[in-house]
């Protein structure tokens, strides 16, 4: 755990903006890592939650104790602010069909361990493409960004385990 580490060296030889995991703010970190800058704060994401659900007692889009744990609706609203949209990738499909040149970034939603074993938690992580067809995993639980040598295999491995891949792209672009 730790603060954002701009321009963190990675095993790819390039430097990337990489926020590390704090509390249940993985979507916040995934978004900032995706955009390679601190574009969002916890307050920004909380405001998006409140715009979607005016309830003062319980907000369906985040943790009831206010630590984060944001849902996919918050992801969609956040990327929309910058002219992007989300396309859920059908896990039964082959990742080879993805038109990477049309993709801004990749967000995965994977299981995460919880303090309470009976509570199932999920974790958001981002992967970006750089320098042509190279990919880097910017998961906030990693100590530093890690190069993804074969994106299709990486995605397939995660998808066959029941995880979710969300493609972030410009609204007008068809990406699969």
Secondary structure, 3 states (H helix, E strand, C coil): CCCCEEEEECCCCCEEEECCCCCECHHHHHHHHHHCCCCCCHHHHHHHHHHHCCCCCCCCCCCCCCCECCCHHHHHHHHHCCCEEEEECCCCCCHHHCCHHHEEEEEEEEEECCCCCCCCEEEEEEEEEECCCEEEECCCCCCCCEEECCHHHHHHHHHHCCCEEEEEEECCCCCC
